[in-house]
Amino acid sequence: MLMKEERNLRNLMLGISWTCKATWKTASYNTLWCLLGCSIGDFGTIFYFQMIDHSLSIYLVMLIAIFNGLVTSILLETFILMKSFPFSEALNIAFKMSFISMVAMEISMNLTDLIFAGGVLTITIIPFMLLAGFVTPLPYNYYRLKKYNESCH
């Protein structure tokens, strides 16, 4: 009984219900699109630096990968939005996406790579990076969608 009361109290404090399947579905769909965009730039950057001879630290490579992941996510979103909006408006909407969500996604993916593979992109670590990148921002995306009817896409 206490657990139900605690859950109700948390829901009241946040002002939302965390049990809406439709909202979880929409938040998951949006998060997957963001994950696709972020992964393109992130994985591409890490792979590129693994293929060339360089003297950059792994941390700098990770920062560049995070930046490039954010850029490719914005570009993908702009491309998708151009079906409904002119380019300048689509780009503006893409920039207004939740950077908190995208940065959390990028950091979780790169930390997963760093902790479990030493920053080396391998086929075995990619699924774990994607899982971390999906799960980390999902509750925040759900919250924004439920509380403010604002989607990250």
C-alpha positions, -999 to 999 in steps of 0.1 A, spaced: 0 0 0 28 24 8 44 19 -26 11 30 -43 9 60 -21 45 70 -28 39 66 -66 8 88 -63 27 114 -44 55 114 -70 29 117 -98 13 146 -80 46 163 -75 56 161 -111 20 168 -123 19 138 -147 10 102 -149 38 79 -159 15 51 -170 2 64 -204 11 38 -230 3 62 -259 27 88 -245 54 62 -240 49 50 -276 52 85 -290 82 94 -268 99 61 -279 93 69 -315 107 104 -312 136 91 -292 144 66 -319 145 93 -346 169 113 -324 190 83 -317 193 77 -355 204 112 -361 228 113 -332 243 79 -340 252 88 -376 275 117 -365 287 100 -333 297 66 -348 310 82 -380 333 105 -360 346 77 -337 351 54 -367 369 81 -387 394 88 -359 400 50 -355 409 48 -392 434 77 -393 467 84 -375 462 112 -350 474 124 -317 441 136 -302 431 122 -268 402 99 -266 383 125 -246 387 151 -274 376 126 -299 345 119 -278 337 156 -276 340 159 -313 318 129 -317 291 144 -294 292 177 -313 289 158 -347 261 137 -333 241 168 -324 248 183 -358 236 152 -377 205 149 -355 196 185 -363 202 180 -400 181 148 -401 153 165 -382 155 195 -406 153 171 -436 122 153 -420 105 186 -412 111 200 -447 82 177 -458 59 200 -439 78 233 -436 101 255 -456 138 250 -450 143 280 -427 113 271 -405 123 234 -405 158 243 -394 145 267 -367 122 239 -353 151 214 -354 173 238 -333 145 242 -308 145 204 -301 154 194 -266 192 198 -264 190 184 -229 177 151 -244 202 150 -272 232 158 -250 221 132 -225 218 107 -253 252 115 -267 270 115 -233 254 82 -223 265 66 -256 300 78 -254 304 69 -217 292 34 -225 318 31 -252 345 45 -230 337 24 -200 331 -9 -217 354 -7 -248 379 20 -239 365 44 -265 371 19 -293 340 15 -315 334 -22 -321 304 -41 -334 299 -57 -300 297 -24 -282 273 -6 -306 241 -23 -294 249 -13 -258 257 23 -269 224 24 -287 205 10 -257 221 35 -234 214 63 -259 177 53 -261 170 46 -224 187 77 -210 166 105 -226 134 85 -229 119 95 -194 127 131 -201 111 130 -235 80 113 -220 79 140 -193 80 169 -218 54 153 -240 31 146 -211 35 177 -191 39 203 -219 27 184 -250 62 192 -264 80 167 -284 117 165 -290 107 162 -327 
